Amino acid sequence: MKRLILAAALAVIPAYASANVVTFTFTDCNTSSGCSPQTGNNFGTVTVTDTVAGQVTVDAHISPYTWAATGLIGLAWTLASGVGAPTISGLSPAADWSPIVGSPLTSFNTDGMGTQQYGTDFIGPNNQISQDLIFTLTATGLSSASFIPGGVANDTGVAYNFIADICTNVGGCSGSGGTGLVGAGVAPVPAPIVGAGIPGLVISCLGLLGLSRRRRAKQAA
């Protein structure tokens, strides 16, 4: 009986394994956007998920806000030292972003929101598209933990992991008015639930073992 319970536990454990996921929240905007307050907002998120070794998927979500095409970088980020030069693939929606495959951009305008290492540029219609930007990034040594803060922003004095050019008015923007770069840092990580995951599974299995022993003791008596 003990062996059957342990075998069942080992069979279930892989189902609890999951990819590492890190979420960054766009909270701050530069002065050119005219948003108020300048900090503590929620303009959307960037979710980075490990897929295989050296590869992540990136999902930038800003709805109900819209992407801006004003000459500033559409989405930019910085990687930790030691990570190889990344390549982009599977970019969607392909019609609205550049490059859609190959090396990310390394020279672009961040308008005082701090320097960043790599980027992809929004080339779709200004202030009309809110669809998520999704792509795969591949590089030697890359993981969801590789995304680090870039340079310190002149406007806010904060270094951001991601910056993006959006319309910061939910009702829409006219031309470049109300548009500007927003910065994202790591969102707070919820505390682990007691008894969840593999530790909880192990405790449950030990409980089953104890119950089995008690039953056998009663039958012997």
C-alpha angles and dihedrals in degrees: 000000000000091000092049092053093048091047090052091050093051090049092054098045096078089057089063093054112101139170119270111257126193122188125202120194125213101228107148135056134198121248094254091070092058092217118158127240095030094208138034097044131129111228094158141286145268114219118197117194128187112232107168133342109302095010137093138171119230122206117185110193121186105152128166084033120070136231116256127218103201104131094273122112114279097216128352137177144170128231129212122262113273096035112121125241106289130228127207125223139161093030114179135227084028095186093063104045140058133239098024093179137017128025120003120238117275101184120059146123116273095174098220096314093114132275119287130193105221138017151166122219130229110231100168127105114306116258096353108090123075098161116129117264107229128179144147121244121199128188141139109275093007121149138147087272092060096080108098135173116280126211122327114269116240091215100052106014090235130120113224133206092212135014127192138184111234144147104261094200114088089207091058137260134257113228108314094333112119092012127115147121120301124198130222132200131178113298117232112274114232115241113258116264111247110248094016127126128005097336090055091048092053091050090050092051091050088052091052090051091052092048091050091052092050091051091051090049091053092048091051090051 
